[in-house]
């Protein structure tokens, strides 16, 4: 290749790199300190983060100490580009984690409200913005004869909302999962979509293009095309990439890399279509947020990185662009700025209020809350203002006024939203949903999404065995209450490949509507299952339909090895001879107050799907066999009974919260295992769920004497759940 066609990029100068590193250090430190101050004052941290930029920018320090320009405030285009690039990363990461928290089902439920809020806000603000554009003095227009284009641009700028700012405010106020929070985000995305369509038309006019039905339809088609491709091809690519990475890569950070890389790839796609890259990141967040195979820890890692590093820089950079002093020294500019802020705020609040109140049928304070949130313009407005300045639609003075309006409305949003939401109380249904979500965040069982089931076709058996039917039936109940990705995994000889694949597809048909992955490998069963469990699974389920007589194993050599060395939680289903159409109606959950027994209780909630099924929480107080005085025995027994009652009462309250029918029982017995078996018979239960953990012993799998006694003597199926790894 000829050397004259090779373009070698050159790094920024030493001074520009030094300035960038120093800017990031100062902006991040100051924004974090002021954000902490705001939190201590009971306000969202975003106020301090934007305030840090204003403090360090040309409004205050830059004005009184101009020598800092070039060190904290960019002094050259290259410095500005570098800092703006870091700021863009913050916006993309913020929209990515916002997308991960989006509940499309919840938004669908409130779609009418979201669209009515958005429509009202856009119509009114576009109208008032256009009128304002007609009133602006000629001196602030680059070309007074192009006032129509200027007015349309002002109308479009007024219509937009700042999703990054709104999302951060909702996160700071712990509102992102509230019904109103999800509806605000949905309305904001609708605002921005319409805003970018309008902007494409206005910029086309500014470039000398005529507005026609074709140009408008092209803009609309581009948006629809982007969304359609995102939720079809994009969603499929994300799923396949996630499957590949989880199954073939060993690095502990591969999933984090995948999500971030996908966000930037899709951001480049949206940028290529002349949308902002943050839209692509937001869509990717929604896509990955609805893939059950993505572990919750990835959400947490992204939140820590975004809210701890990139978001504060993003908001500080936004504040850095404001020059209040320049406006304060010009009364005429200050008056115009006040008018712009007033009309922008009144138009957005009035429009959203009318849309929510009279179309969405919301109450007074809820309707005001939409306006309080969507009035924030933030960096989106700054981006639009920058486009207007580069196209010659805005003068430098008008650019500064719009930037000031963007920052002011962003600072107003947290205060206004906090004030209005004092009068907005969640419904009983919403409170229950949020409480369940809070409990689910802390629950290992509620966060099970990826399940591994080692299974294979038995030779000369054309039907599903009893154990497979049981596993499928219980898992189907789980699948009804959460999104699951179920991997059916078979290890067998090469000549049995075809029979196993056919059998696995039969089992997979038992899970309609769920993601089912089928895998067949050759090799040592225990080793292959253990190796597969290392690929990001939450739960491994195996069936032990019969117990070997060899006392060196608890279940069998394969199952015992898998349980001991599995990289995820395990659930072993021990089934004596039972009917093939067995369905548990009464479930016994023994509990001693341990974390393991609580996990068993939470698992029982997932298996209970109707009021016909009932859970019995049992606590057995073991009678002491060593010598004690009568008074000492009575006192200790009384204390143990009180402790046991509190344990089972707490589980009963938890069951009520999950709308599960449950009763409690507390008994005294010399041996806990024998007491549990006896209680199972007296309550006529048809399933026992044991939460336990591996006890230190010899090479043999050992869960403790009580578990072994139950497995040996119980006449009903027993589930042994081991979540401690």
Secondary structure, 3 states (H helix, E strand, C coil): CCHHHCCCCCCCCHHHHHHHHHHHHHHHHHHHHHHHHHHHCCCCHHHHHHHHHHHHCCCCHHHHCHHHECCCECCCHHHHHHHHHHHHHHHHHHHHHHHHCCCHHHHHHCHHHHHHHHHHHHHHHHHHHHHHHHHCCHHHCCCHHHHHHHHHHHHHHHHCCCHHHHHHHHHHCCCCCCHHHHHHHHHHHHHHHHHHHHHHHHHHHHCCCCCCHHHHHHHHHHHHHHHHHHHHHHHHHHHHHHHHHHHHCCCCCHHHHHHHHHHHHHHHHHHHCCCCHHHHHHHHHHHHHCCCCCCHHHHHHHHHHHHHHHHHHHHHHHHHCCCHHHHHCCHHHHHHHHHHHHHHHHHHHHHHHHHHHHHCCCCHHHHHHHHHHHCCCHHHHHHHHHHHHHCCCCCHHHHHHHHHHHHHHHHHHHHHHHHHHCCCCCCHHHHHHHHHHHHHHHCCCCCCCEEEEECCCCCCCCCCCHHHHHHHHHHHHHHHHCCCEEEEEEECCHHHHHHHHHHHHHHHCCCCCCEEEEEEECCCHHHHHHHHHCCCCCEEEEEECCCCCCCCCCCCHHHHHHHHHCCCEEEEEECCCCCCCCCCCEEEEECCCCHHHHHHHHHHHHHCCCCCCEEEEEEEEECCCCCCCHHHHHHHHHHHHHHHHHHHHHHHHHHHHCCCCEEEEEEEECCHHHHHHHHHHHCCCCEEEEEECCCCCCCCCCCCHHHHHHHHHCCCEEEEEECCC
